């Protein structure tokens, strides 16, 4: 039995530095629309042949489309579904139970009715609202964080809400006095794992999240915007040095064999997450999503899974310094490549206090998270994943299932 343990510790002095501790495709829609259109043509021929036949035909098409739209039910695993009260921009009645629960999300610990009423009619530069921000935690009370941002400005427009959330999660970081420094110098990792601990590690994975400054965050993203990001990054991949070269796979065009292959390797993200869907992450799935895999499979990139980019370095052992060094090299290659392709000088969304801007406050700072995949069947059997997670959180770490967040131990 395997499980991941990963951390996102904050540097208490000046850095939120996450140190690594142990649908249908468009082609299908087009075919369906063509078939419906042909059916409408035949119906028009057999019916009214008067001069206004074209109008009747168009009316039938619109009516058919309306019926299809009404029949389609939103999928909570992919579609954004708002809490009924939040959809009306009203204080959610669900908070009556949420605020009485023994365990509450960080969002619920911070949000009050008075705060909501003060912020509910305010919008960020790109139109993010406090109702959208807290929807995940209201519709999924068991979520750990329970809130998301829609753009960089969200964090400052709703500062009285987001900054306390940041401080509760990034323990020791003071948003009033600290300034963020992204430091990915491998030489500063001075602690070496003990041999008995390293032997339990099956693999090491360290990643960092990045968002492009010239697009909204994916919580406010569009199908067209996500596809544009994927098209841009395909050009960026061509600029990588030889050691990072690889293949880009789009979710919308991958074969079943390719999907199975990468799922079996735990490389591929699949969406289908209630909490992420409630933020808007999975809208227009699978368009604009994809993974890049280097030839040696030691470097991956996820496109539009949550944040625009997830840069991932891996090793099939417990060698954390080597994995981290590869991540630093990959992150630089990505940034340099985007600058080269776009001609822009500053390509990532960032802030002096919050660091790299991400959809979820947990990823702010370096945007980095380190995890190790370890084998501990006896401990799992004795106290389970929840018991291990409780211990991990006391060390500012987190235990996750075999396939990552919100997955089981297998």
C-alpha positions, 0 to 999 in steps of 0.5 A, spaced: 500 500 500 502 506 498 501 513 499 504 520 498 506 525 503 508 532 501 509 539 504 508 546 503 512 549 509 513 557 509 519 560 511 518 564 517 522 570 515 521 572 508 519 566 504 513 562 503 518 557 500 515 550 500 520 545 502 520 538 500 519 534 506 518 527 506 465 530 453 465 530 448 470 532 442 468 538 437 468 533 432 463 529 435 459 535 437 459 537 429 457 530 427 451 531 431 449 538 429 450 536 422 445 530 423 440 534 427 440 539 421 439 534 416 433 531 420 430 538 420 431 539 412 427 533 411 422 535 416 421 542 412 421 538 405 415 534 408 412 540 411 411 547 409 414 549 402 411 556 402 416 562 402 417 562 409 419 555 409 427 557 411 424 561 417 420 555 420 426 551 419 431 555 423 425 556 428 425 548 429 433 548 429 433 553 435 427 549 438 431 543 438 437 546 441 433 549 447 430 542 448 437 539 448 440 544 453 434 544 457 435 536 458 442 536 459 444 536 466 450 539 469 455 534 471 458 536 478 465 533 477 466 537 471 461 543 471 461 549 475 455 549 480 454 554 485 450 554 491 443 556 491 444 562 495 451 564 493 448 564 486 443 569 488 449 573 491 446 571 498 449 569 505 449 561 504 444 558 509 449 552 509 453 556 513 449 554 519 451 547 519 458 549 517 460 553 522 457 548 528 462 543 525 468 540 529 472 541 523 471 547 518 475 549 512 480 555 513 475 559 509 469 557 514 474 559 519 475 566 516 468 568 513 463 571 517 456 574 515 458 581 516 464 580 512 460 577 506 455 582 506 461 588 506 464 584 500 458 581 496 457 587 491 465 588 489 468 585 483 476 584 482 479 587 475 477 581 471 470 580 475 471 575 481 466 575 486 466 573 494 461 568 492 465 565 487 471 565 491 467 561 497 463 556 493 468 550 493 468 550 501 460 552 501 458 546 497 464 541 499 464 543 507 469 537 508 474 541 503 481 543 507 482 550 504 475 552 501 476 558 497 479 560 490 482 566 487 480 568 480 485 573 478 491 577 482 487 582 484 482 578 487 487 577 493 487 585 494 480 586 492 478 581 498 484 582 502 481 582 509 478 575 507 484 572 503 490 574 507 488 571 514 487 565 509 494 565 507 496 566 514 492 560 517 495 556 511 502 558 510 504 558 518 509 563 520 508 568 514 506 575 516 502 578 510 503 585 513 511 585 514 514 579 510 516 580 502 516 573 498 522 571 495 522 565 490 529 561 492 530 555 488 537 554 489 538 546 491 545 548 495 540 551 500 538 544 502 542 542 507 539 536 511 540 529 508 535 524 509 537 518 513 538 511 510 532 508 513 527 513 511 530 513 504 529 506 503 522 507 504 521 512 498 519 509 492 519 515 488 520 523 489 516 528 485 517 536 486 512 541 482 511 548 482 505 552 479 505 558 475 500 562 471 501 566 465 500 574 467 496 575 460 491 570 462 485 570 467 486 564 472 483 558 470 477 559 475 475 565 470 478 561 464 474 560 457 475 554 452 478 559 447 483 561 453 485 554 455 486 552 448 490 558 446 495 557 452 496 550 450 497 552 443 502 557 446 506 552 450 506 547 444 511 553 441 515 553 448 516 546 448 520 546 442 525 551 445 527 546 451 534 544 451 535 537 449 535 534 456 528 536 457 525 535 450 519 530 450 512 529 447 506 534 448 499 530 449 493 533 448 487 530 452 482 532 447 486 528 442 489 522 446 488 515 444 485 510 449 492 506 449 495 513 451 490 515 456 491 508 459 499 508 459 499 515 462 494 513 467 498 507 469 504 511 470 500 516 475 502 521 470 496 523 467 491 528 471 483 526 469 479 532 472 473 529 475 474 532 482 468 535 486 472 541 489 476 543 483 469 543 479 466 547 484 471 553 483 471 553 475 477 549 474 474 543 470 469 548 465 470 546 458 473 539 459 477 536 456 479 542 451 486 546 452 488 540 457 494 536 456 501 533 459 508 534 456 513 528 458 520 528 457 524 523 453 527 520 460 520 521 464 524 525 469 520 532 467 513 533 466 508 539 465 501 539 466 497 544 462 490 547 465 489 542 470 488 547 475 493 553 474 495 554 467 502 550 468 504 545 473 512 544 472 514 537 475 520 533 476 521 526 478 526 521 480 524 513 482 528 514 489 529 518 495 534 523 491 531 529 493 537 534 491 537 531 484 529 532 483 529 539 486 535 541 481 532 538 475 525 542 477 529 549 477 532 547 471 526 546 468 522 552 471 527 556 468 527 553 461 519 554 461 520 561 463 525 563 458 521 559 453 515 563 454 519 570 454 522 568 447 515 566 444 511 572 446 516 577 447 514 579 454 519 581 459 515 579 465 510 572 463 508 570 470 503 573 475 506 574 481 506 579 487 511 582 492 508 579 498 504 573 496 509 571 491 507 567 485 500 567 484 495 561 484 488 559 484 488 556 491 492 560 496 495 554 498 500 554 492 502 561 493 509 563 494 514 559 490 508 555 488 512 549 490 510 542 493 514 536 494 512 529 495 515 522 496 511 516 495 512 511 500 511 504 502 508 503 509 503 497 509 503 496 517 502 503 519 496 504 514 493 498 516 493 500 524 491 508 523 489 509 516 490 515 511 486 519 516 491 517 522 497 519 518 494 525 515 493 528 522 500 526 524 503 529 518 499 536 518 502 537 525 509 537 521 506 542 516 505 536 511 499 533 508 498 525 507 495 523 500 492 517 497 496 513 492 494 517 486 494 524 489 489 529 492 482 526 494 484 519 492 484 512 496 490 508 498 491 502 494 
